[in-house]
Structures are given as structure tokens and as C-alpha cells.
Amino acid sequence: MTGISLQEFERSFKSLYKPLCLYSLRITESLDDTEDIVQQAFSDAWDKSRGGVVIDNLKAYLYRAVYNRSLSFVSQSPSHQTTEELPDMEDTSEDEQIYEAERNARLWRAIDNLPPARKTIFLMSKRDGMKYREIAEKLELSVKTVENQMGKALKALRETAVRIYTFLFCPA
């Protein structure tokens, strides 16, 4: 058998799954479909590898496969077949989009690593747009405790060299 070892493939899956999902999500705007697309790309890469096809750069292969599948999904989706064009991907190169998806995945990994209570407070504030007073009332904490936990969360994220991008957390 030639191709990628199971351990190498598992490492790639663990490190690339979230960034690939974020990358696809920018195109499809559908989380469920994005996960299907990424899982199918990994499955196809594994099948090709087991079939003797040598994939020199698995990361590049997967990003290309996810990109093509995402575009294909959007073009075949009934909701996009009217006069709508493909989603606006801004004027960024594919490399910049890959970098952004990986950066966003690192951010979410860092958030996932926060202690549970701190993570909850952070997400209520940044993702849900709640005021510290509202969080304190809902969690039955003092406002000072919420402020303290937010400061610790932000410090932890900075220490792991992860920037918080306001476009991810600004309430719509």
C-alpha cells in the first residue's frame, strides 16, 4: 500500500478540519453542507491514497478539493440558481483565504481551551453581544466577576498569539 499513513492522515484531519470548514463556510454559507463537503474531501483523499495515488501536498489538495466542491454546491443549490451570483469572496487570493480560515480555527481552538465558565462569559459577551450587567444577571454573578473573567479571557487569547477579529464577534 502506498500513500499517506493512517497517523499522518489523522494528524492532518485534526489540524485541517476546522480551517477547511471555515474556508468552505465562506462560500456555501451553510454549516451542515460545509461539514459534508469537508468530510467528503477527506474521504476522497483517503480513498485515492489507499488506491495508490500519491498526493504530494495533502493540505493543498484538500483546500483545492473543498474549494471546488463548495463552488459546485453553490452553483447547484436551488437557492443560488436564481439571479444570484456566487458569494462575494472579497478581493482576496486563495492563499489569503486559506490563511484567514486557519487563523480563525486557531482563534476558536484558543477559545475552546478557556476554562468553561470563562469561555461562557467570553462568548456571551463577544458572540452574543450581551453587556456585562446582562451576563452577571443571567449567570448570577457580580459585574466585577464578569469583568475580571473577561480580562483573563482576553489576556489568555493574547498570550496564545491569537487576535480577536471584530468581524467574527460584532453582533449583526
Backbone as ProteinMPNN parsed JSONL, in Angstrom:
{"seq_chain_A": "MTGISLQEFERSFKSLYKPLCLYSLRITESLDDTEDIVQQAFSDAWDKSRGGVVIDNLKAYLYRAVYNRSLSFVSQSPSHQTTEELPDMEDTSEDEQIYEAERNARLWRAIDNLPPARKTIFLMSKRDGMKYREIAEKLELSVKTVENQMGKALKALRETAVRIYTFLFCPA", "coords_chain_A": {"N_chain_A": [[0.849, -1.195, 0.0], [0.556, 2.158, -0.857], [1.022, 5.679, -0.259], [-0.489, 7.935, 2.081], [0.159, 7.595, 5.542], [-1.892, 6.192, 8.143], [-1.646, 7.513, 10.614], [-0.5, 9.976, 9.844], [-2.557, 10.927, 8.245], [-4.625, 11.167, 10.127], [-3.53, 13.15, 11.795], [-3.501, 15.256, 9.983], [-6.23, 15.516, 9.526], [-7.136, 16.331, 12.079], [-5.817, 18.796, 12.342], [-6.612, 20.252, 10.103], [-9.373, 20.153, 9.719], [-11.222, 22.058, 10.991], [-10.227, 24.593, 9.923], [-10.694, 24.097, 7.175], [-13.458, 23.799, 7.155], [-14.275, 26.398, 7.904], [-13.275, 27.759, 5.712], [-14.799, 26.674, 3.588], [-17.324, 27.413, 4.505], [-17.418, 30.146, 4.085], [-18.005, 30.225, 1.426], [-20.246, 28.53, 0.952], [-22.098, 29.219, 2.917], [-23.509, 27.585, 4.61], [-23.532, 25.613, 7.314], [-24.033, 22.84, 7.801], [-23.866, 21.727, 5.202], [-21.288, 22.486, 4.603], [-19.763, 20.933, 6.417], [-20.322, 18.383, 5.381], [-19.124, 18.621, 2.862], [-16.396, 18.986, 3.509], [-15.849, 16.614, 4.927], [-16.287, 14.766, 2.89], [-14.242, 15.472, 1.129], [-11.976, 14.74, 2.622], [-12.49, 11.999, 2.793], [-12.366, 11.227, 0.088], [-9.676, 11.856, -0.451], [-8.417, 10.008, 1.22], [-9.329, 7.594, 0.089], [-8.153, 7.791, -2.47], [-5.457, 7.784, -1.76], [-5.235, 5.241, -0.597], [-5.717, 3.831, -2.858], [-3.397, 3.988, -4.242], [-2.688, 6.388, -5.379], [-0.494, 9.055, -5.281], [-0.412, 11.733, -3.191], [1.112, 14.596, -3.169], [1.074, 17.014, -1.672], [-0.909, 17.155, 0.809], [-2.405, 19.075, 2.222], [-2.695, 21.226, 0.374], [-4.045, 19.845, -1.63], [-6.455, 19.181, -0.289], [-7.521, 21.753, 0.295], [-7.972, 22.698, -2.309], [-9.784, 20.759, -3.221], [-11.938, 21.148, -1.429], [-12.582, 23.79, -2.015], [-13.385, 23.579, -4.743], [-15.535, 21.77, -4.491], [-17.234, 23.257, -2.84], [-17.852, 25.482, -4.452], [-19.14, 24.108, -6.495], [-21.321, 23.073, -5.075], [-22.674, 25.477, -4.397], [-23.328, 26.425, -6.937], [-25.121, 24.493, -7.756], [-27.137, 24.616, -5.935], [-30.545, 25.178, -5.277], [-31.371, 27.613, -4.117], [-29.466, 29.364, -4.959], [-29.673, 29.466, -7.676], [-31.121, 31.356, -8.929], [-31.057, 34.681, -9.859], [-28.887, 35.196, -8.435], [-25.42, 35.589, -7.842], [-22.293, 33.83, -7.336], [-21.208, 33.665, -3.92], [-19.857, 36.662, -2.504], [-16.501, 36.801, -2.373], [-14.755, 38.634, -1.603], [-11.863, 40.556, -2.513], [-9.647, 38.765, -2.276], [-6.837, 36.618, -2.363], [-6.571, 33.064, -2.947], [-4.692, 31.958, -1.227], [-4.689, 33.882, 0.824], [-7.278, 33.541, 1.77], [-7.13, 30.93, 2.728], [-5.224, 31.298, 4.741], [-6.674, 33.005, 6.409], [-8.816, 31.336, 7.169], [-7.41, 29.37, 8.591], [-6.364, 30.943, 10.633], [-8.701, 31.766, 11.915], [-9.567, 29.283, 12.821], [-7.541, 28.734, 14.674], [-8.118, 30.702, 16.522], [-10.648, 29.847, 17.466], [-9.894, 27.402, 18.579], [-8.299, 28.32, 20.675], [-10.223, 29.69, 22.163], [-11.853, 27.518, 22.824], [-10.155, 26.294, 24.618], [-10.264, 27.796, 26.898], [-11.111, 28.03, 30.419], [-14.238, 26.521, 31.361], [-16.306, 28.272, 32.568], [-15.243, 30.814, 32.083], [-15.054, 30.767, 29.324], [-17.774, 30.644, 28.664], [-18.671, 33.156, 29.604], [-17.09, 34.844, 28.009], [-18.019, 34.184, 25.374], [-20.718, 34.866, 25.626], [-20.484, 37.591, 25.834], [-18.916, 38.462, 23.544], [-19.737, 36.946, 21.265], [-22.539, 36.821, 21.522], [-23.16, 39.392, 22.108], [-23.886, 40.454, 24.564], [-24.225, 42.648, 27.368], [-22.032, 43.292, 30.158], [-23.461, 43.54, 32.55], [-25.857, 42.212, 31.917], [-24.909, 39.624, 31.501], [-23.934, 39.064, 34.053], [-26.334, 39.095, 35.534], [-27.738, 36.961, 34.324], [-26.042, 34.77, 34.841], [-25.918, 34.886, 37.51], [-23.849, 36.299, 38.876], [-21.456, 38.725, 40.072], [-21.037, 41.94, 38.519], [-18.43, 42.761, 38.558], [-17.055, 40.315, 38.735], [-17.627, 39.253, 36.222], [-16.335, 41.17, 34.612], [-13.699, 40.721, 35.467], [-13.295, 38.032, 34.644], [-13.586, 38.34, 31.875], [-11.376, 39.962, 31.326], [-9.312, 38.169, 31.96], [-9.816, 36.198, 30.053], [-9.346, 37.573, 27.637], [-6.657, 38.206, 28.004], [-5.535, 35.639, 28.055], [-6.07, 34.826, 25.435], [-4.568, 36.672, 23.996], [-2.033, 35.967, 24.898], [-1.686, 33.515, 23.697], [-1.126, 34.272, 21.238], [-3.257, 34.91, 19.563], [-5.32, 36.847, 17.671], [-8.255, 38.754, 18.236], [-10.748, 39.027, 16.049], [-12.813, 41.527, 15.094], [-14.823, 41.266, 13.216], [-15.745, 38.704, 13.515], [-17.085, 38.716, 15.9], [-18.795, 40.858, 16.154], [-22.041, 41.887, 16.767], [-24.732, 41.402, 14.55]], "CA_chain_A": [[0.0, 0.0, 0.0], [1.309, 3.412, -0.899], [0.233, 6.848, 0.11], [-0.4, 8.574, 3.387], [-0.066, 6.691, 6.667], [-3.09, 6.492, 8.921], [-1.301, 8.521, 11.624], [-0.334, 11.263, 9.149], [-3.883, 11.352, 7.815], [-5.349, 11.601, 11.329], [-2.971, 14.446, 12.193], [-3.986, 16.248, 9.014], [-7.654, 15.728, 9.785], [-7.285, 17.119, 13.309], [-5.324, 20.165, 12.188], [-7.194, 20.962, 8.957], [-10.829, 20.068, 9.624], [-11.88, 23.337, 11.291], [-9.915, 25.62, 8.92], [-11.363, 23.784, 5.917], [-14.882, 24.112, 7.332], [-14.416, 27.857, 7.843], [-12.996, 28.131, 4.324], [-15.979, 26.307, 2.815], [-18.468, 28.167, 5.004], [-17.415, 31.465, 3.432], [-18.559, 30.06, 0.088], [-21.566, 27.895, 0.953], [-22.953, 29.853, 3.912], [-24.332, 26.54, 5.212], [-22.645, 24.811, 8.148], [-24.246, 21.408, 7.573], [-23.32, 21.375, 3.895], [-19.838, 22.665, 4.709], [-19.201, 19.753, 7.063], [-20.406, 17.284, 4.416], [-18.125, 18.876, 1.818], [-15.055, 18.746, 4.061], [-15.726, 15.186, 5.216], [-16.168, 14.056, 1.614], [-12.899, 15.746, 0.602], [-11.063, 13.865, 3.356], [-12.779, 10.625, 2.386], [-11.821, 11.035, -1.265], [-8.212, 11.855, -0.353], [-8.033, 8.73, 1.814], [-9.562, 6.56, -0.926], [-7.121, 7.925, -3.501], [-4.192, 7.358, -1.169], [-5.292, 3.776, -0.477], [-5.732, 3.299, -4.223], [-2.079, 4.098, -4.841], [-2.426, 7.738, -5.872], [0.371, 9.796, -4.369], [-0.793, 13.136, -3.017], [2.348, 15.215, -2.687], [0.795, 18.038, -0.671], [-2.285, 16.866, 1.235], [-3.072, 20.324, 2.596], [-3.074, 21.923, -0.863], [-5.054, 19.019, -2.281], [-7.725, 19.318, 0.421], [-8.067, 23.089, 0.09], [-8.473, 22.772, -3.684], [-10.978, 19.913, -3.298], [-13.016, 21.813, -0.691], [-12.951, 24.974, -2.801], [-14.142, 23.145, -5.927], [-16.813, 21.197, -4.043], [-18.065, 24.352, -2.316], [-18.372, 26.218, -5.612], [-20.089, 23.225, -7.167], [-22.526, 23.057, -4.243], [-23.374, 26.756, -4.537], [-23.892, 26.553, -8.29], [-26.213, 23.524, -7.893], [-28.138, 24.867, -4.908], [-31.713, 25.886, -5.801], [-31.467, 28.981, -3.603], [-28.475, 30.195, -5.637], [-29.819, 29.346, -9.117], [-31.889, 32.451, -9.493], [-30.156, 35.658, -10.452], [-27.77, 35.385, -7.519], [-24.115, 35.121, -8.261], [-21.582, 33.15, -6.265], [-20.99, 34.57, -2.794], [-18.747, 37.601, -2.616], [-15.338, 36.301, -1.651], [-13.881, 39.783, -1.484], [-10.771, 40.533, -3.462], [-8.506, 38.151, -1.623], [-6.338, 35.446, -3.07], [-6.883, 31.791, -2.296], [-3.755, 31.824, -0.107], [-5.161, 34.737, 1.908], [-8.476, 32.912, 2.316], [-6.66, 29.782, 3.499], [-4.602, 31.844, 5.948], [-7.747, 33.517, 7.269], [-9.54, 30.189, 7.726], [-6.549, 28.767, 9.604], [-6.285, 31.887, 11.752], [-9.974, 31.67, 12.621], [-9.584, 28.0, 13.529], [-6.671, 28.884, 15.85], [-8.875, 31.504, 17.474], [-11.67, 29.01, 18.099], [-9.202, 26.432, 19.443], [-7.895, 29.04, 21.899], [-11.453, 29.923, 22.927], [-12.249, 26.214, 23.376], [-9.243, 25.927, 25.701], [-10.538, 28.598, 28.097], [-11.92, 27.32, 31.423], [-15.648, 26.559, 30.943], [-17.055, 29.465, 32.983], [-14.643, 31.955, 31.386], [-15.463, 30.627, 27.92], [-19.19, 31.016, 28.598], [-18.757, 34.611, 29.753], [-16.489, 35.437, 26.814], [-18.917, 34.009, 24.233], [-21.928, 35.663, 25.852], [-20.139, 38.979, 25.56], [-18.415, 38.735, 22.199], [-20.546, 36.324, 20.221], [-23.953, 37.131, 21.685], [-23.307, 40.838, 22.249], [-24.511, 40.815, 25.835], [-23.499, 43.565, 28.246], [-21.541, 42.637, 31.366], [-24.547, 43.517, 33.525], [-26.784, 41.16, 31.496], [-24.242, 38.347, 31.764], [-23.905, 38.903, 35.507], [-27.685, 38.735, 35.97], [-28.091, 35.635, 33.818], [-25.221, 33.756, 35.493], [-25.973, 35.15, 38.949], [-22.513, 36.714, 39.293], [-21.326, 40.179, 40.153], [-20.498, 42.553, 37.309], [-16.975, 42.76, 38.752], [-16.583, 38.975, 38.391], [-17.702, 39.155, 34.764], [-15.238, 41.992, 34.097], [-12.465, 40.016, 35.776], [-13.201, 36.856, 33.776], [-13.358, 38.816, 30.503], [-9.977, 40.389, 31.257], [-8.482, 36.965, 31.937], [-10.015, 35.536, 28.761], [-8.63, 38.343, 26.615], [-5.226, 38.047, 28.254], [-5.173, 34.282, 27.621], [-6.084, 34.783, 23.973], [-3.391, 37.432, 23.539], [-0.831, 35.193, 25.228], [-1.551, 32.428, 22.734], [-0.861, 34.939, 19.955], [-4.448, 34.877, 18.729], [-6.033, 38.123, 17.658], [-9.706, 38.66, 18.168], [-11.164, 39.799, 14.897], [-14.128, 42.058, 15.419], [-15.855, 40.822, 12.282], [-16.308, 37.44, 13.992], [-17.845, 38.864, 17.128], [-19.706, 42.003, 16.148], [-23.426, 41.483, 16.536], [-25.272, 41.901, 13.275]], "C_chain_A": [[0.886, 1.247, 0.0], [0.422, 4.534, -0.408], [0.487, 7.291, 1.533], [-0.64, 7.534, 4.482], [-1.315, 7.134, 7.421], [-2.809, 7.586, 9.947], [-1.156, 9.907, 10.996], [-1.697, 11.815, 8.72], [-4.699, 11.866, 9.003], [-4.847, 12.95, 11.818], [-3.478, 15.553, 11.26], [-5.458, 16.552, 9.254], [-7.849, 16.639, 10.994], [-6.846, 18.572, 13.121], [-6.031, 20.943, 11.085], [-8.721, 20.988, 8.929], [-11.517, 21.414, 9.862], [-11.519, 24.426, 10.271], [-10.61, 25.361, 7.581], [-12.859, 24.08, 6.004], [-15.117, 25.622, 7.253], [-14.215, 28.365, 6.423], [-14.224, 27.86, 3.454], [-17.198, 27.137, 3.214], [-18.551, 29.551, 4.372], [-18.052, 31.388, 2.052], [-19.996, 29.572, 0.152], [-22.574, 28.583, 1.852], [-23.916, 28.867, 4.566], [-23.43, 25.591, 5.987], [-22.806, 23.321, 7.89], [-23.631, 20.962, 6.25], [-21.805, 21.486, 3.892], [-19.196, 21.437, 5.33], [-19.234, 18.546, 6.14], [-19.319, 17.413, 3.348], [-16.728, 18.528, 2.32], [-14.859, 17.258, 4.35], [-15.564, 14.383, 3.929], [-14.795, 14.272, 0.985], [-11.867, 14.864, 1.3], [-11.246, 12.407, 2.938], [-12.193, 10.321, 1.012], [-10.301, 10.986, -1.245], [-7.726, 10.523, 0.211], [-8.185, 7.6, 0.789], [-8.499, 6.611, -2.017], [-5.78, 7.418, -2.984], [-4.138, 5.836, -1.052], [-5.256, 3.117, -1.846], [-4.402, 3.453, -4.938], [-1.754, 5.465, -5.417], [-1.58, 8.472, -4.837], [-0.073, 11.26, -4.354], [0.405, 13.82, -2.372], [2.113, 16.204, -1.556], [-0.667, 17.905, -0.262], [-3.048, 18.141, 1.559], [-3.557, 21.066, 1.35], [-4.176, 21.163, -1.601], [-6.425, 19.221, -1.632], [-8.341, 20.7, 0.232], [-8.651, 23.229, -1.313], [-9.766, 21.97, -3.805], [-12.169, 20.579, -2.61], [-13.5, 23.041, -1.455], [-13.831, 24.574, -3.989], [-15.504, 22.575, -5.537], [-17.77, 22.284, -3.539], [-18.67, 25.159, -3.453], [-19.411, 25.394, -6.36], [-21.409, 23.169, -6.398], [-23.34, 24.329, -4.446], [-24.025, 26.862, -5.906], [-25.065, 25.605, -8.504], [-27.353, 23.751, -6.909], [-29.307, 25.652, -5.487], [-31.802, 27.341, -5.338], [-30.472, 29.912, -4.291], [-28.647, 30.17, -7.157], [-30.67, 30.445, -9.731], [-30.92, 33.42, -10.139], [-28.955, 35.921, -9.568], [-26.485, 34.879, -8.134], [-23.491, 34.358, -7.111], [-21.324, 34.137, -5.142], [-19.77, 35.45, -3.016], [-17.604, 37.118, -1.742], [-14.314, 37.404, -1.466], [-12.782, 39.676, -2.532], [-9.521, 39.978, -2.803], [-8.099, 36.916, -2.406], [-6.73, 34.189, -2.3], [-5.96, 31.576, -1.096], [-4.2, 32.666, 1.079], [-6.397, 34.143, 2.567], [-8.103, 31.702, 3.17], [-6.064, 30.263, 4.819], [-5.671, 32.324, 6.924], [-8.518, 32.375, 7.922], [-8.717, 29.513, 8.823], [-6.444, 29.646, 10.843], [-7.569, 31.816, 12.582], [-10.073, 30.363, 13.404], [-8.697, 28.062, 14.771], [-7.387, 29.686, 16.934], [-9.892, 30.636, 18.204], [-11.056, 27.928, 18.977], [-8.804, 27.092, 20.759], [-9.11, 29.323, 22.777], [-11.917, 28.618, 23.574], [-11.392, 25.805, 24.564], [-9.425, 26.777, 26.962], [-11.284, 27.738, 29.116], [-13.411, 27.515, 31.097], [-16.408, 27.835, 31.326], [-16.546, 30.708, 32.246], [-15.045, 31.944, 29.915], [-16.915, 31.069, 27.742], [-19.347, 32.532, 28.661], [-18.218, 35.307, 28.502], [-17.446, 35.361, 25.624], [-20.212, 34.804, 24.396], [-21.664, 37.123, 25.516], [-19.841, 39.215, 24.087], [-19.28, 38.164, 21.087], [-21.992, 36.788, 20.286], [-24.222, 38.616, 21.889], [-23.958, 41.285, 23.542], [-23.609, 41.767, 26.62], [-23.083, 42.803, 29.506], [-22.651, 42.51, 32.418], [-25.53, 42.39, 33.19], [-26.199, 39.766, 31.782], [-24.257, 38.062, 33.263], [-25.28, 38.469, 36.026], [-28.03, 37.304, 35.566], [-27.32, 34.529, 34.546], [-25.186, 33.898, 37.011], [-24.572, 35.391, 39.522], [-22.516, 38.219, 39.481], [-20.748, 40.689, 38.827], [-18.973, 42.542, 37.374], [-16.374, 41.398, 38.388], [-16.586, 38.784, 36.873], [-16.561, 39.952, 34.137], [-13.897, 41.283, 34.285], [-12.262, 38.813, 34.841], [-12.959, 37.246, 32.311], [-11.905, 39.258, 30.332], [-9.036, 39.199, 31.171], [-8.613, 36.224, 30.604], [-9.234, 36.257, 27.664], [-7.123, 38.211, 26.771], [-4.763, 36.673, 27.767], [-5.119, 34.193, 26.1], [-4.903, 35.545, 23.389], [-2.121, 36.631, 23.758], [-0.637, 34.021, 24.283], [-1.399, 32.978, 21.318], [-2.046, 34.852, 19.0], [-5.114, 36.236, 18.803], [-7.53, 37.864, 17.615], [-10.161, 39.597, 17.06], [-12.616, 40.239, 15.09], [-15.205, 41.582, 14.452], [-16.463, 39.503, 12.712], [-17.293, 37.658, 15.129], [-18.798, 40.036, 17.16], [-21.125, 41.498, 15.92], [-23.948, 42.136, 15.273], [-26.34, 42.941, 13.481]], "O_chain_A": [[1.84, 1.353, 0.771], [-0.772, 4.353, -0.173], [1.55, 7.044, 2.104], [-1.533, 6.695, 4.364], [-1.734, 8.289, 7.345], [-3.629, 8.485, 10.137], [-1.634, 10.896, 11.551], [-1.952, 13.016, 8.819], [-5.386, 12.882, 8.894], [-5.641, 13.804, 12.213], [-3.836, 16.643, 11.706], [-5.88, 17.707, 9.191], [-8.623, 17.595, 10.945], [-7.454, 19.479, 13.69], [-6.051, 22.173, 11.122], [-9.304, 21.774, 8.182], [-12.307, 21.862, 9.031], [-12.414, 25.122, 9.791], [-11.063, 26.3, 6.927], [-13.458, 24.556, 5.04], [-16.061, 26.069, 6.602], [-14.899, 29.289, 5.982], [-14.638, 28.718, 2.675], [-18.004, 27.517, 2.366], [-19.647, 30.067, 4.149], [-18.583, 32.384, 1.56], [-20.872, 30.128, -0.511], [-23.775, 28.54, 1.585], [-24.996, 29.246, 5.02], [-22.65, 24.848, 5.391], [-21.81, 22.607, 7.773], [-22.954, 19.936, 6.19], [-21.116, 20.685, 3.261], [-18.186, 20.948, 4.825], [-18.284, 17.764, 6.111], [-18.677, 16.429, 2.981], [-15.967, 17.851, 1.629], [-13.803, 16.705, 4.043], [-14.789, 13.427, 3.885], [-14.242, 13.357, 0.375], [-10.984, 14.303, 0.65], [-10.273, 11.676, 2.754], [-11.59, 9.266, 0.809], [-9.698, 10.168, -1.939], [-6.735, 9.97, -0.266], [-7.296, 6.763, 0.635], [-8.0, 5.569, -2.441], [-5.06, 6.709, -3.687], [-3.122, 5.218, -1.367], [-4.815, 1.976, -1.98], [-4.281, 3.093, -6.109], [-0.642, 5.677, -5.899], [-1.921, 8.502, -3.655], [-0.098, 11.925, -5.39], [0.674, 13.644, -1.184], [2.871, 16.23, -0.587], [-1.555, 18.469, -0.902], [-4.22, 18.268, 1.203], [-4.713, 21.485, 1.289], [-5.115, 21.76, -2.127], [-7.427, 19.408, -2.322], [-9.55, 20.814, 0.031], [-9.718, 23.819, -1.481], [-10.732, 22.432, -4.413], [-13.279, 20.574, -3.142], [-14.702, 23.294, -1.529], [-14.891, 25.16, -4.21], [-16.51, 22.867, -6.183], [-18.974, 22.225, -3.79], [-19.856, 25.485, -3.428], [-20.433, 25.917, -6.803], [-22.484, 23.211, -6.995], [-24.554, 24.269, -4.645], [-25.155, 27.338, -6.021], [-25.922, 25.874, -9.345], [-28.416, 23.143, -7.036], [-29.097, 26.684, -6.123], [-32.258, 28.204, -6.089], [-30.622, 31.132, -4.215], [-27.854, 30.787, -7.868], [-30.907, 30.446, -10.939], [-30.044, 33.003, -10.897], [-28.106, 36.752, -9.888], [-26.465, 33.877, -8.849], [-24.082, 34.247, -6.036], [-21.231, 35.338, -5.393], [-18.786, 35.039, -3.632], [-17.731, 37.039, -0.52], [-13.141, 37.136, -1.202], [-12.804, 38.762, -3.356], [-8.476, 40.627, -2.772], [-8.929, 36.258, -3.032], [-7.163, 34.256, -1.15], [-6.395, 31.068, -0.062], [-4.103, 32.219, 2.222], [-6.553, 34.229, 3.785], [-8.7, 31.48, 4.223], [-6.355, 29.712, 5.881], [-5.579, 32.076, 8.126], [-8.838, 32.445, 9.109], [-9.257, 29.128, 9.861], [-6.437, 29.148, 11.969], [-7.517, 31.806, 13.812], [-10.599, 30.337, 14.516], [-9.053, 27.508, 15.811], [-7.271, 29.38, 18.121], [-9.985, 30.688, 19.43], [-11.626, 27.57, 20.007], [-8.952, 26.499, 21.828], [-9.033, 29.206, 24.0], [-12.326, 28.61, 24.735], [-11.847, 25.053, 25.426], [-8.8, 26.5, 27.986], [-12.01, 26.819, 28.735], [-13.795, 28.575, 30.604], [-17.088, 28.417, 30.481], [-17.339, 31.554, 31.834], [-15.341, 32.989, 29.335], [-17.245, 31.779, 26.791], [-20.075, 33.119, 27.86], [-18.829, 36.25, 28.0], [-17.662, 36.361, 24.939], [-20.741, 35.347, 23.426], [-22.531, 37.808, 24.974], [-20.452, 40.077, 23.458], [-19.525, 38.829, 20.081], [-22.603, 37.107, 19.266], [-25.371, 39.053, 21.848], [-24.521, 42.377, 23.61], [-22.384, 41.691, 26.538], [-23.699, 41.803, 29.873], [-22.757, 41.486, 33.094], [-25.988, 41.687, 34.091], [-26.898, 38.862, 32.239], [-24.558, 36.946, 33.686], [-25.371, 37.574, 36.866], [-28.551, 36.532, 36.371], [-27.88, 33.472, 34.835], [-24.517, 33.134, 37.705], [-24.17, 34.775, 40.51], [-23.464, 38.903, 39.096], [-20.061, 39.959, 38.113], [-18.306, 42.337, 36.361], [-15.296, 41.339, 37.796], [-15.649, 38.216, 36.312], [-15.892, 39.462, 33.227], [-13.067, 41.251, 33.376], [-11.167, 38.614, 34.314], [-12.22, 36.568, 31.597], [-11.277, 38.963, 29.315], [-8.076, 39.214, 30.401], [-7.632, 35.686, 30.09], [-8.546, 35.624, 26.863], [-6.397, 38.115, 25.782], [-3.712, 36.561, 27.136], [-4.225, 33.557, 25.543], [-4.307, 35.114, 22.402], [-1.235, 36.614, 22.903], [0.495, 33.577, 24.09], [-1.526, 32.249, 20.334], [-1.872, 34.734, 17.787], [-5.435, 36.717, 19.89], [-7.997, 36.885, 17.033], [-9.975, 40.811, 17.138], [-13.519, 39.414, 15.23], [-16.376, 41.502, 14.823], [-17.589, 39.195, 12.32], [-18.227, 36.876, 15.305], [-19.547, 40.186, 18.125], [-21.373, 40.755, 14.97], [-23.633, 43.288, 14.976], [-26.893, 43.458, 12.51]]}, "name": "protein", "num_of_chains": 1, "seq": "MTGISLQEFERSFKSLYKPLCLYSLRITESLDDTEDIVQQAFSDAWDKSRGGVVIDNLKAYLYRAVYNRSLSFVSQSPSHQTTEELPDMEDTSEDEQIYEAERNARLWRAIDNLPPARKTIFLMSKRDGMKYREIAEKLELSVKTVENQMGKALKALRETAVRIYTFLFCPA"}
